[in-house]
Amino acid sequence: MQNIEVTRQLAAWVVGLNNEDIPQAVRTEGVRTFVNWLGCAVGGAHHETVDRALEAVKLFAGEKRAQVIGREERLDELHAALMNGISSHVLDYDDTHLKTIIHPAGPVASAILAVAETRAVSGRDFLTALIAGVEVECRIGNSVYPHHYDRGWHITGTAGVFGAAAATGRLLGLDETQMVWALGIAATQSSGLREMFGTMCKSFHPGRAAQNGAMAAFLAKAGFDSSMRSIEAPRGWANVLSTKQDYSEILDGLGRNWESALNTYKPYACGIVIHPAIDGCTQLREQLGGRVADIQSVALRTHPLVLELTGKKTPQTGLEGKFSVYHAAATALLHGDGTPTAFTDEMVRDPQVIALRDRVSAQADKAMHEDAVFITLTMQDGERIDLDVPHAIGSLERPLTDAMISEKFTRQSSPVIGADKTTALIEKAWSLETTADMRDLALSSAA
């Protein structure tokens, strides 16, 4: 497939996609994606990371036309997209496409909700744009994963910019050539380094992808051109940023097999590969009751990616704690908690947590699935307790229900915008397909 016009065919599909082309089951999952994203964006809106970013960008923001989710401030569309992308990801509580570990909604929904505020966009058209953007970024991610990720790229940022460009381009009514340009302009802005995990920059990646993707679509609409083969050319995105290029992952089954239908939603506010350990340790806590204090050691057998991504033994901040399987196991055993309260600066530095964390060990096993863990507790009296978790809660095999997503939304949003506004916002979010004008929904998210 090396000579196939990958970028052009993908652009043509995005432009030609109709609402009716998307199966209802896929649209239903798209609504779940949106609801989960919105709750995360409100929940993270007043994080220190967002405060600092907003303080910086206010100096450069243009006309106040788009809502910063969960706050009172309004900015221009591009800066609102940036801020919404940061807030939706800063708690590491957002959605995950498990095949690539892309967090799909952050770049896409953050861009198009900001853009939708400046034009009359129905919820149905918004949903189609969201699904198209998620499909684009996940298929592009599939074509280079895991080699691209293993090299050190943060794939949510690098692939997410394509999704934001495609989805925004739909709302702007780009033609096929303009959409090709938009994907090219997105490609040349693609970035995000895994070195930044555990810092404020990690959430900057989906925010910047949203902002850059939206900018790509606006530039293309104005006639700003790019390479027509930005993805597949010898010096294009896939060849420069990865040693694997499987373009069949982008084009095969396009419009028939839906990557967007494979999205999952986090029950825990941290790196996805830690979730099996939290799930298992929470189960063990319920089993042990007061005997948690008698644990002598905790041994985890995990997929190698767990230690590669979340092997921080002595995290010093809440953000670093999100990338410590040792901290996550300790807080789950002590408090049964994997929500944002488990990953604060205070919790990471709590002496009781540190004492148990220091007794947690982890061993990589290539035979383990990424969403599995085998846990062995050794008690002070010598008793050994084993637990096998083949699939963590929140995985495709054990998905969160709509009720669980609503509960998660409420838990995040109520402290930010209040219980009454949260209840009304959740109802509007679940009614996305029948929303007449997305501006009303965006304004309803303001603090």
TORKOL-4160 file (C-alpha; in steps of 0.2 Angstrom, whole numbers, padded with zeros to 4 digits, m for minus):
447
<pt num="1" X="0000" Y="0000" Z="0000"/>
<pt num="2" X="0015" Y="0011" Z="m0001"/>
<pt num="3" X="0009" Y="0021" Z="m0016"/>
<pt num="4" X="m0009" Y="0023" Z="m0011"/>
<pt num="5" X="m0015" Y="0040" Z="m0008"/>
<pt num="6" X="m0018" Y="0038" Z="0010"/>
<pt num="7" X="m0021" Y="0056" Z="0015"/>
<pt num="8" X="m0032" Y="0060" Z="0001"/>
<pt num="9" X="m0043" Y="0044" Z="0003"/>
<pt num="10" X="m0045" Y="0048" Z="0022"/>
<pt num="11" X="m0049" Y="0066" Z="0018"/>
<pt num="12" X="m0062" Y="0060" Z="0005"/>
<pt num="13" X="m0070" Y="0049" Z="0018"/>
<pt num="14" X="m0071" Y="0062" Z="0031"/>
<pt num="15" X="m0079" Y="0075" Z="0019"/>
<pt num="16" X="m0091" Y="0062" Z="0012"/>
<pt num="17" X="m0097" Y="0055" Z="0029"/>
<pt num="18" X="m0116" Y="0058" Z="0032"/>
<pt num="19" X="m0125" Y="0056" Z="0049"/>
<pt num="20" X="m0135" Y="0041" Z="0042"/>
<pt num="21" X="m0118" Y="0032" Z="0037"/>
<pt num="22" X="m0114" Y="0029" Z="0056"/>
<pt num="23" X="m0123" Y="0014" Z="0064"/>
<pt num="24" X="m0133" Y="0019" Z="0079"/>
<pt num="25" X="m0122" Y="0008" Z="0091"/>
<pt num="26" X="m0107" Y="0018" Z="0086"/>
<pt num="27" X="m0117" Y="0035" Z="0088"/>
<pt num="28" X="m0122" Y="0029" Z="0105"/>
<pt num="29" X="m0104" Y="0025" Z="0110"/>
<pt num="30" X="m0100" Y="0043" Z="0103"/>
<pt num="31" X="m0112" Y="0050" Z="0116"/>
<pt num="32" X="m0104" Y="0040" Z="0130"/>
<pt num="33" X="m0087" Y="0047" Z="0124"/>
<pt num="34" X="m0094" Y="0065" Z="0124"/>
<pt num="35" X="m0102" Y="0063" Z="0141"/>
<pt num="36" X="m0086" Y="0056" Z="0149"/>
<pt num="37" X="m0076" Y="0070" Z="0141"/>
<pt num="38" X="m0087" Y="0084" Z="0147"/>
<pt num="39" X="m0087" Y="0077" Z="0165"/>
<pt num="40" X="m0068" Y="0076" Z="0165"/>
<pt num="41" X="m0066" Y="0094" Z="0157"/>
<pt num="42" X="m0077" Y="0101" Z="0171"/>
<pt num="43" X="m0068" Y="0091" Z="0184"/>
<pt num="44" X="m0051" Y="0097" Z="0180"/>
<pt num="45" X="m0056" Y="0115" Z="0176"/>
<pt num="46" X="m0048" Y="0122" Z="0192"/>
<pt num="47" X="m0033" Y="0111" Z="0193"/>
<pt num="48" X="m0017" Y="0121" Z="0196"/>
<pt num="49" X="m0011" Y="0116" Z="0179"/>
<pt num="50" X="m0026" Y="0125" Z="0171"/>
<pt num="51" X="m0024" Y="0140" Z="0182"/>
<pt num="52" X="m0006" Y="0143" Z="0176"/>
<pt num="53" X="m0010" Y="0140" Z="0158"/>
<pt num="54" X="m0025" Y="0152" Z="0158"/>
<pt num="55" X="m0014" Y="0165" Z="0167"/>
<pt num="56" X="m0002" Y="0164" Z="0152"/>
<pt num="57" X="m0013" Y="0163" Z="0137"/>
<pt num="58" X="m0025" Y="0177" Z="0143"/>
<pt num="59" X="m0011" Y="0189" Z="0137"/>
<pt num="60" X="m0013" Y="0183" Z="0119"/>
<pt num="61" X="m0032" Y="0178" Z="0118"/>
<pt num="62" X="m0043" Y="0186" Z="0105"/>
<pt num="63" X="m0061" Y="0190" Z="0106"/>
<pt num="64" X="m0071" Y="0181" Z="0120"/>
<pt num="65" X="m0082" Y="0169" Z="0109"/>
<pt num="66" X="m0080" Y="0152" Z="0117"/>
<pt num="67" X="m0082" Y="0145" Z="0135"/>
<pt num="68" X="m0068" Y="0138" Z="0145"/>
<pt num="69" X="m0077" Y="0123" Z="0152"/>
<pt num="70" X="m0080" Y="0123" Z="0170"/>
<pt num="71" X="m0075" Y="0141" Z="0173"/>
<pt num="72" X="m0082" Y="0159" Z="0171"/>
<pt num="73" X="m0069" Y="0164" Z="0158"/>
<pt num="74" X="m0072" Y="0165" Z="0139"/>
<pt num="75" X="m0058" Y="0165" Z="0126"/>
<pt num="76" X="m0056" Y="0164" Z="0107"/>
<pt num="77" X="m0060" Y="0147" Z="0100"/>
<pt num="78" X="m0042" Y="0142" Z="0098"/>
<pt num="79" X="m0037" Y="0146" Z="0116"/>
<pt num="80" X="m0053" Y="0139" Z="0123"/>
<pt num="81" X="m0049" Y="0123" Z="0114"/>
<pt num="82" X="m0032" Y="0123" Z="0122"/>
<pt num="83" X="m0038" Y="0126" Z="0139"/>
<pt num="84" X="m0052" Y="0113" Z="0137"/>
<pt num="85" X="m0040" Y="0100" Z="0131"/>
<pt num="86" X="m0029" Y="0103" Z="0146"/>
<pt num="87" X="m0043" Y="0102" Z="0159"/>
<pt num="88" X="m0050" Y="0086" Z="0151"/>
<pt num="89" X="m0034" Y="0077" Z="0153"/>
<pt num="90" X="m0026" Y="0084" Z="0168"/>
<pt num="91" X="m0034" Y="0072" Z="0180"/>
<pt num="92" X="m0029" Y="0057" Z="0169"/>
<pt num="93" X="m0047" Y="0052" Z="0171"/>
<pt num="94" X="m0052" Y="0053" Z="0152"/>
<pt num="95" X="m0056" Y="0040" Z="0139"/>
<pt num="96" X="m0044" Y="0027" Z="0131"/>
<pt num="97" X="m0043" Y="0018" Z="0115"/>
<pt num="98" X="m0035" Y="0003" Z="0122"/>
<pt num="99" X="m0027" Y="m0003" Z="0105"/>
<pt num="100" X="m0016" Y="0013" Z="0105"/>
<pt num="101" X="m0018" Y="0021" Z="0122"/>
<pt num="102" X="m0024" Y="0036" Z="0113"/>
<pt num="103" X="m0036" Y="0047" Z="0124"/>
<pt num="104" X="m0047" Y="0051" Z="0109"/>
<pt num="105" X="m0060" Y="0064" Z="0115"/>
<pt num="106" X="m0047" Y="0077" Z="0123"/>
<pt num="107" X="m0040" Y="0083" Z="0106"/>
<pt num="108" X="m0057" Y="0082" Z="0096"/>
<pt num="109" X="m0071" Y="0087" Z="0108"/>
<pt num="110" X="m0060" Y="0101" Z="0115"/>
<pt num="111" X="m0058" Y="0108" Z="0098"/>
<pt num="112" X="m0075" Y="0106" Z="0091"/>
<pt num="113" X="m0085" Y="0112" Z="0106"/>
<pt num="114" X="m0076" Y="0128" Z="0106"/>
<pt num="115" X="m0078" Y="0130" Z="0087"/>
<pt num="116" X="m0097" Y="0126" Z="0088"/>
<pt num="117" X="m0100" Y="0141" Z="0099"/>
<pt num="118" X="m0097" Y="0153" Z="0085"/>
<pt num="119" X="m0109" Y="0145" Z="0072"/>
<pt num="120" X="m0125" Y="0136" Z="0073"/>
<pt num="121" X="m0121" Y="0117" Z="0075"/>
<pt num="122" X="m0134" Y="0104" Z="0080"/>
<pt num="123" X="m0130" Y="0090" Z="0092"/>
<pt num="124" X="m0132" Y="0078" Z="0078"/>
<pt num="125" X="m0119" Y="0086" Z="0067"/>
<pt num="126" X="m0108" Y="0089" Z="0082"/>
<pt num="127" X="m0108" Y="0070" Z="0086"/>
<pt num="128" X="m0104" Y="0065" Z="0068"/>
<pt num="129" X="m0089" Y="0077" Z="0068"/>
<pt num="130" X="m0084" Y="0070" Z="0085"/>
<pt num="131" X="m0085" Y="0052" Z="0078"/>
<pt num="132" X="m0076" Y="0056" Z="0062"/>
<pt num="133" X="m0062" Y="0064" Z="0072"/>
<pt num="134" X="m0060" Y="0050" Z="0084"/>
<pt num="135" X="m0060" Y="0038" Z="0069"/>
<pt num="136" X="m0046" Y="0047" Z="0060"/>
<pt num="137" X="m0034" Y="0049" Z="0075"/>
<pt num="138" X="m0037" Y="0031" Z="0081"/>
<pt num="139" X="m0034" Y="0024" Z="0063"/>
<pt num="140" X="m0019" Y="0034" Z="0061"/>
<pt num="141" X="m0013" Y="0029" Z="0078"/>
<pt num="142" X="m0016" Y="0010" Z="0074"/>
<pt num="143" X="m0005" Y="0012" Z="0058"/>
<pt num="144" X="0011" Y="0016" Z="0068"/>
<pt num="145" X="0008" Y="0009" Z="0086"/>
<pt num="146" X="0017" Y="0002" Z="0095"/>
<pt num="147" X="0033" Y="0007" Z="0087"/>
<pt num="148" X="0029" Y="0026" Z="0087"/>
<pt num="149" X="0024" Y="0025" Z="0105"/>
<pt num="150" X="0039" Y="0015" Z="0110"/>
<pt num="151" X="0051" Y="0028" Z="0102"/>
<pt num="152" X="0044" Y="0040" Z="0115"/>
<pt num="153" X="0030" Y="0050" Z="0106"/>
<pt num="154" X="0014" Y="0053" Z="0116"/>
<pt num="155" X="0002" Y="0047" Z="0104"/>
<pt num="156" X="m0013" Y="0057" Z="0111"/>
<pt num="157" X="m0004" Y="0072" Z="0105"/>
<pt num="158" X="0004" Y="0066" Z="0089"/>
<pt num="159" X="m0012" Y="0057" Z="0082"/>
<pt num="160" X="m0024" Y="0068" Z="0091"/>
<pt num="161" X="m0020" Y="0083" Z="0081"/>
<pt num="162" X="m0027" Y="0074" Z="0065"/>
<pt num="163" X="m0043" Y="0070" Z="0074"/>
<pt num="164" X="m0045" Y="0088" Z="0079"/>
<pt num="165" X="m0042" Y="0094" Z="0061"/>
<pt num="166" X="m0054" Y="0082" Z="0053"/>
<pt num="167" X="m0068" Y="0085" Z="0065"/>
<pt num="168" X="m0066" Y="0104" Z="0065"/>
<pt num="169" X="m0065" Y="0103" Z="0046"/>
<pt num="170" X="m0082" Y="0095" Z="0046"/>
<pt num="171" X="m0089" Y="0109" Z="0055"/>
<pt num="172" X="m0081" Y="0122" Z="0044"/>
<pt num="173" X="m0087" Y="0113" Z="0028"/>
<pt num="174" X="m0070" Y="0109" Z="0020"/>
<pt num="175" X="m0070" Y="0101" Z="0003"/>
<pt num="176" X="m0059" Y="0086" Z="m0001"/>
<pt num="177" X="m0044" Y="0097" Z="m0006"/>
<pt num="178" X="m0045" Y="0108" Z="0009"/>
<pt num="179" X="m0047" Y="0093" Z="0021"/>
<pt num="180" X="m0031" Y="0085" Z="0013"/>
<pt num="181" X="m0023" Y="0102" Z="0017"/>
<pt num="182" X="m0030" Y="0102" Z="0035"/>
<pt num="183" X="m0023" Y="0085" Z="0038"/>
<pt num="184" X="m0006" Y="0090" Z="0031"/>
<pt num="185" X="m0006" Y="0106" Z="0042"/>
<pt num="186" X="m0010" Y="0095" Z="0057"/>
<pt num="187" X="0004" Y="0083" Z="0052"/>
<pt num="188" X="0017" Y="0096" Z="0052"/>
<pt num="189" X="0012" Y="0102" Z="0070"/>
<pt num="190" X="0011" Y="0084" Z="0077"/>
<pt num="191" X="0021" Y="0083" Z="0094"/>
<pt num="192" X="0021" Y="0077" Z="0112"/>
<pt num="193" X="0034" Y="0068" Z="0121"/>
<pt num="194" X="0032" Y="0054" Z="0134"/>
<pt num="195" X="0046" Y="0061" Z="0144"/>
<pt num="196" X="0033" Y="0074" Z="0150"/>
<pt num="197" X="0022" Y="0061" Z="0159"/>
<pt num="198" X="0020" Y="0066" Z="0177"/>
<pt num="199" X="0022" Y="0085" Z="0173"/>
<pt num="200" X="0010" Y="0098" Z="0168"/>
<pt num="201" X="0015" Y="0096" Z="0150"/>
<pt num="202" X="0006" Y="0079" Z="0148"/>
<pt num="203" X="m0011" Y="0087" Z="0148"/>
<pt num="204" X="m0004" Y="0101" Z="0137"/>
<pt num="205" X="m0002" Y="0088" Z="0123"/>
<pt num="206" X="m0021" Y="0085" Z="0120"/>
<pt num="207" X="m0024" Y="0104" Z="0123"/>
<pt num="208" X="m0011" Y="0109" Z="0110"/>
<pt num="209" X="m0017" Y="0095" Z="0098"/>
<pt num="210" X="m0035" Y="0102" Z="0099"/>
<pt num="211" X="m0029" Y="0120" Z="0096"/>
<pt num="212" X="m0017" Y="0115" Z="0082"/>
<pt num="213" X="m0030" Y="0104" Z="0074"/>
<pt num="214" X="m0043" Y="0118" Z="0074"/>
<pt num="215" X="m0030" Y="0130" Z="0067"/>
<pt num="216" X="m0026" Y="0118" Z="0053"/>
<pt num="217" X="m0044" Y="0117" Z="0048"/>
<pt num="218" X="m0046" Y="0136" Z="0049"/>
<pt num="219" X="m0030" Y="0138" Z="0038"/>
<pt num="220" X="m0036" Y="0126" Z="0026"/>
<pt num="221" X="m0052" Y="0134" Z="0024"/>
<pt num="222" X="m0043" Y="0150" Z="0020"/>
<pt num="223" X="m0034" Y="0142" Z="0006"/>
<pt num="224" X="m0018" Y="0138" Z="0015"/>
<pt num="225" X="m0011" Y="0123" Z="0007"/>
<pt num="226" X="0001" Y="0108" Z="0012"/>
<pt num="227" X="0008" Y="0092" Z="0005"/>
<pt num="228" X="m0006" Y="0081" Z="m0003"/>
<pt num="229" X="0003" Y="0066" Z="0005"/>
<pt num="230" X="0007" Y="0072" Z="0022"/>
<pt num="231" X="0004" Y="0055" Z="0031"/>
<pt num="232" X="0012" Y="0042" Z="0018"/>
<pt num="233" X="0026" Y="0052" Z="0009"/>
<pt num="234" X="0044" Y="0046" Z="0012"/>
<pt num="235" X="0047" Y="0062" Z="0022"/>
<pt num="236" X="0029" Y="0062" Z="0028"/>
<pt num="237" X="0022" Y="0060" Z="0046"/>
<pt num="238" X="0022" Y="0041" Z="0047"/>
<pt num="239" X="0039" Y="0038" Z="0040"/>
<pt num="240" X="0047" Y="0052" Z="0050"/>
<pt num="241" X="0039" Y="0048" Z="0067"/>
<pt num="242" X="0039" Y="0029" Z="0066"/>
<pt num="243" X="0048" Y="0013" Z="0060"/>
<pt num="244" X="0031" Y="0005" Z="0057"/>
<pt num="245" X="0019" Y="0011" Z="0043"/>
<pt num="246" X="0004" Y="0000" Z="0041"/>
<pt num="247" X="m0008" Y="0010" Z="0030"/>
<pt num="248" X="m0021" Y="m0004" Z="0029"/>
<pt num="249" X="m0024" Y="0001" Z="0047"/>
<pt num="250" X="m0030" Y="0018" Z="0041"/>
<pt num="251" X="m0040" Y="0013" Z="0025"/>
<pt num="252" X="m0046" Y="m0005" Z="0027"/>
<pt num="253" X="m0064" Y="m0006" Z="0033"/>
<pt num="254" X="m0066" Y="0013" Z="0034"/>
<pt num="255" X="m0084" Y="0016" Z="0037"/>
<pt num="256" X="m0088" Y="m0002" Z="0041"/>
<pt num="257" X="m0077" Y="m0006" Z="0056"/>
<pt num="258" X="m0077" Y="0008" Z="0069"/>
<pt num="259" X="m0062" Y="0011" Z="0080"/>
<pt num="260" X="m0073" Y="0024" Z="0089"/>
<pt num="261" X="m0084" Y="0010" Z="0095"/>
<pt num="262" X="m0070" Y="0003" Z="0104"/>
<pt num="263" X="m0067" Y="0017" Z="0116"/>
<pt num="264" X="m0066" Y="0014" Z="0135"/>
<pt num="265" X="m0069" Y="0025" Z="0150"/>
<pt num="266" X="m0058" Y="0026" Z="0166"/>
<pt num="267" X="m0064" Y="0021" Z="0183"/>
<pt num="268" X="m0048" Y="0027" Z="0190"/>
<pt num="269" X="m0039" Y="0044" Z="0188"/>
<pt num="270" X="m0022" Y="0038" Z="0183"/>
<pt num="271" X="m0012" Y="0029" Z="0169"/>
<pt num="272" X="m0023" Y="0016" Z="0161"/>
<pt num="273" X="m0010" Y="0002" Z="0164"/>
<pt num="274" X="m0011" Y="0004" Z="0183"/>
<pt num="275" X="m0030" Y="0001" Z="0183"/>
<pt num="276" X="m0028" Y="m0018" Z="0185"/>
<pt num="277" X="m0018" Y="m0016" Z="0201"/>
<pt num="278" X="m0030" Y="m0003" Z="0208"/>
<pt num="279" X="m0045" Y="m0015" Z="0204"/>
<pt num="280" X="m0036" Y="m0030" Z="0212"/>
<pt num="281" X="m0030" Y="m0021" Z="0227"/>
<pt num="282" X="m0047" Y="m0013" Z="0230"/>
<pt num="283" X="m0055" Y="m0031" Z="0229"/>
<pt num="284" X="m0041" Y="m0037" Z="0242"/>
<pt num="285" X="m0045" Y="m0023" Z="0254"/>
<pt num="286" X="m0063" Y="m0028" Z="0254"/>
<pt num="287" X="m0058" Y="m0046" Z="0257"/>
<pt num="288" X="m0046" Y="m0041" Z="0271"/>
<pt num="289" X="m0055" Y="m0028" Z="0281"/>
<pt num="290" X="m0045" Y="m0022" Z="0296"/>
<pt num="291" X="m0031" Y="m0034" Z="0291"/>
<pt num="292" X="m0024" Y="m0022" Z="0278"/>
<pt num="293" X="m0013" Y="m0016" Z="0292"/>
<pt num="294" X="m0005" Y="m0033" Z="0293"/>
<pt num="295" X="0002" Y="m0034" Z="0276"/>
<pt num="296" X="0020" Y="m0037" Z="0275"/>
<pt num="297" X="0023" Y="m0036" Z="0256"/>
<pt num="298" X="0014" Y="m0034" Z="0240"/>
<pt num="299" X="0020" Y="m0042" Z="0224"/>
<pt num="300" X="0013" Y="m0037" Z="0207"/>
<pt num="301" X="0016" Y="m0047" Z="0191"/>
<pt num="302" X="0011" Y="m0036" Z="0176"/>
<pt num="303" X="0014" Y="m0032" Z="0158"/>
<pt num="304" X="0031" Y="m0024" Z="0154"/>
<pt num="305" X="0022" Y="m0008" Z="0149"/>
<pt num="306" X="0016" Y="m0005" Z="0166"/>
<pt num="307" X="0034" Y="m0003" Z="0173"/>
<pt num="308" X="0039" Y="0007" Z="0158"/>
<pt num="309" X="0025" Y="0019" Z="0160"/>
<pt num="310" X="0022" Y="0019" Z="0178"/>
<pt num="311" X="0037" Y="0013" Z="0187"/>
<pt num="312" X="0040" Y="0029" Z="0198"/>
<pt num="313" X="0045" Y="0021" Z="0215"/>
<pt num="314" X="0045" Y="0038" Z="0225"/>
<pt num="315" X="0033" Y="0050" Z="0217"/>
<pt num="316" X="0034" Y="0068" Z="0224"/>
<pt num="317" X="0019" Y="0076" Z="0217"/>
<pt num="318" X="0001" Y="0070" Z="0213"/>
<pt num="319" X="0004" Y="0071" Z="0195"/>
<pt num="320" X="0019" Y="0059" Z="0197"/>
<pt num="321" X="0009" Y="0048" Z="0208"/>
<pt num="322" X="m0002" Y="0045" Z="0193"/>
<pt num="323" X="0013" Y="0036" Z="0185"/>
<pt num="324" X="0017" Y="0025" Z="0200"/>
<pt num="325" X="0010" Y="0008" Z="0201"/>
<pt num="326" X="0017" Y="0007" Z="0218"/>
<pt num="327" X="0008" Y="0022" Z="0225"/>
<pt num="328" X="m0008" Y="0017" Z="0216"/>
<pt num="329" X="m0008" Y="m0001" Z="0224"/>
<pt num="330" X="m0004" Y="0007" Z="0241"/>
<pt num="331" X="m0019" Y="0019" Z="0241"/>
<pt num="332" X="m0030" Y="0006" Z="0234"/>
<pt num="333" X="m0026" Y="m0006" Z="0248"/>
<pt num="334" X="m0027" Y="0008" Z="0262"/>
<pt num="335" X="m0041" Y="0018" Z="0256"/>
<pt num="336" X="m0050" Y="0009" Z="0242"/>
<pt num="337" X="m0047" Y="0024" Z="0231"/>
<pt num="338" X="m0042" Y="0027" Z="0213"/>
<pt num="339" X="m0051" Y="0043" Z="0210"/>
<pt num="340" X="m0043" Y="0060" Z="0209"/>
<pt num="341" X="m0041" Y="0061" Z="0229"/>
<pt num="342" X="m0029" Y="0047" Z="0228"/>
<pt num="343" X="m0017" Y="0057" Z="0217"/>
<pt num="344" X="m0015" Y="0073" Z="0227"/>
<pt num="345" X="0002" Y="0080" Z="0233"/>
<pt num="346" X="m0004" Y="0077" Z="0251"/>
<pt num="347" X="m0008" Y="0058" Z="0247"/>
<pt num="348" X="0008" Y="0055" Z="0238"/>
<pt num="349" X="0018" Y="0062" Z="0254"/>
<pt num="350" X="0007" Y="0053" Z="0267"/>
<pt num="351" X="0018" Y="0043" Z="0279"/>
<pt num="352" X="0006" Y="0029" Z="0280"/>
<pt num="353" X="0005" Y="0028" Z="0261"/>
<pt num="354" X="0024" Y="0029" Z="0259"/>
<pt num="355" X="0026" Y="0015" Z="0272"/>
<pt num="356" X="0015" Y="0003" Z="0262"/>
<pt num="357" X="0021" Y="0009" Z="0245"/>
<pt num="358" X="0039" Y="0004" Z="0250"/>
<pt num="359" X="0033" Y="m0014" Z="0253"/>
<pt num="360" X="0026" Y="m0015" Z="0235"/>
<pt num="361" X="0036" Y="m0024" Z="0222"/>
<pt num="362" X="0032" Y="m0026" Z="0203"/>
<pt num="363" X="0039" Y="m0039" Z="0191"/>
<pt num="364" X="0036" Y="m0038" Z="0172"/>
<pt num="365" X="0030" Y="m0053" Z="0163"/>
<pt num="366" X="0027" Y="m0053" Z="0144"/>
<pt num="367" X="0014" Y="m0066" Z="0145"/>
<pt num="368" X="0002" Y="m0054" Z="0155"/>
<pt num="369" X="m0011" Y="m0044" Z="0146"/>
<pt num="370" X="m0010" Y="m0025" Z="0147"/>
<pt num="371" X="m0026" Y="m0024" Z="0157"/>
<pt num="372" X="m0022" Y="m0039" Z="0169"/>
<pt num="373" X="m0012" Y="m0041" Z="0185"/>
<pt num="374" X="m0008" Y="m0055" Z="0197"/>
<pt num="375" X="m0006" Y="m0049" Z="0215"/>
<pt num="376" X="0002" Y="m0059" Z="0229"/>
<pt num="377" X="0000" Y="m0052" Z="0247"/>
<pt num="378" X="0011" Y="m0059" Z="0261"/>
<pt num="379" X="0004" Y="m0056" Z="0278"/>
<pt num="380" X="0015" Y="m0054" Z="0294"/>
<pt num="381" X="0009" Y="m0071" Z="0300"/>
<pt num="382" X="0016" Y="m0079" Z="0284"/>
<pt num="383" X="m0001" Y="m0081" Z="0275"/>
<pt num="384" X="m0001" Y="m0079" Z="0256"/>
<pt num="385" X="m0016" Y="m0072" Z="0247"/>
<pt num="386" X="m0016" Y="m0072" Z="0228"/>
<pt num="387" X="m0028" Y="m0063" Z="0216"/>
<pt num="388" X="m0029" Y="m0064" Z="0197"/>
<pt num="389" X="m0037" Y="m0050" Z="0188"/>
<pt num="390" X="m0038" Y="m0055" Z="0170"/>
<pt num="391" X="m0047" Y="m0039" Z="0164"/>
<pt num="392" X="m0048" Y="m0022" Z="0174"/>
<pt num="393" X="m0065" Y="m0013" Z="0177"/>
<pt num="394" X="m0067" Y="m0001" Z="0163"/>
<pt num="395" X="m0060" Y="m0012" Z="0149"/>
<pt num="396" X="m0069" Y="m0018" Z="0134"/>
<pt num="397" X="m0073" Y="m0034" Z="0143"/>
<pt num="398" X="m0079" Y="m0025" Z="0159"/>
<pt num="399" X="m0085" Y="m0008" Z="0153"/>
<pt num="400" X="m0092" Y="0006" Z="0163"/>
<pt num="401" X="m0111" Y="0007" Z="0162"/>
<pt num="402" X="m0120" Y="0024" Z="0158"/>
<pt num="403" X="m0124" Y="0025" Z="0176"/>
<pt num="404" X="m0106" Y="0023" Z="0181"/>
<pt num="405" X="m0101" Y="0037" Z="0169"/>
<pt num="406" X="m0115" Y="0048" Z="0176"/>
<pt num="407" X="m0109" Y="0045" Z="0193"/>
<pt num="408" X="m0091" Y="0049" Z="0189"/>
<pt num="409" X="m0097" Y="0065" Z="0180"/>
<pt num="410" X="m0106" Y="0070" Z="0196"/>
<pt num="411" X="m0092" Y="0066" Z="0207"/>
<pt num="412" X="m0080" Y="0077" Z="0197"/>
<pt num="413" X="m0092" Y="0091" Z="0192"/>
<pt num="414" X="m0102" Y="0095" Z="0208"/>
<pt num="415" X="m0088" Y="0102" Z="0218"/>
<pt num="416" X="m0084" Y="0114" Z="0203"/>
<pt num="417" X="m0101" Y="0120" Z="0196"/>
<pt num="418" X="m0113" Y="0114" Z="0210"/>
<pt num="419" X="m0125" Y="0099" Z="0211"/>
<pt num="420" X="m0140" Y="0108" Z="0202"/>
<pt num="421" X="m0130" Y="0114" Z="0187"/>
<pt num="422" X="m0121" Y="0097" Z="0186"/>
<pt num="423" X="m0138" Y="0087" Z="0186"/>
<pt num="424" X="m0144" Y="0099" Z="0172"/>
<pt num="425" X="m0128" Y="0097" Z="0162"/>
<pt num="426" X="m0128" Y="0078" Z="0163"/>
<pt num="427" X="m0145" Y="0078" Z="0156"/>
<pt num="428" X="m0140" Y="0089" Z="0142"/>
<pt num="429" X="m0125" Y="0079" Z="0138"/>
<pt num="430" X="m0134" Y="0063" Z="0137"/>
<pt num="431" X="m0147" Y="0071" Z="0125"/>
<pt num="432" X="m0133" Y="0077" Z="0113"/>
<pt num="433" X="m0141" Y="0070" Z="0098"/>
<pt num="434" X="m0157" Y="0080" Z="0100"/>
<pt num="435" X="m0148" Y="0096" Z="0105"/>
<pt num="436" X="m0153" Y="0110" Z="0093"/>
<pt num="437" X="m0138" Y="0121" Z="0096"/>
<pt num="438" X="m0122" Y="0117" Z="0105"/>
<pt num="439" X="m0120" Y="0134" Z="0111"/>
<pt num="440" X="m0133" Y="0131" Z="0124"/>
<pt num="441" X="m0124" Y="0116" Z="0131"/>
<pt num="442" X="m0107" Y="0124" Z="0131"/>
<pt num="443" X="m0113" Y="0139" Z="0141"/>
<pt num="444" X="m0122" Y="0127" Z="0153"/>
<pt num="445" X="m0104" Y="0121" Z="0158"/>
<pt num="446" X="m0098" Y="0138" Z="0164"/>
<pt num="447" X="m0094" Y="0139" Z="0183"/>
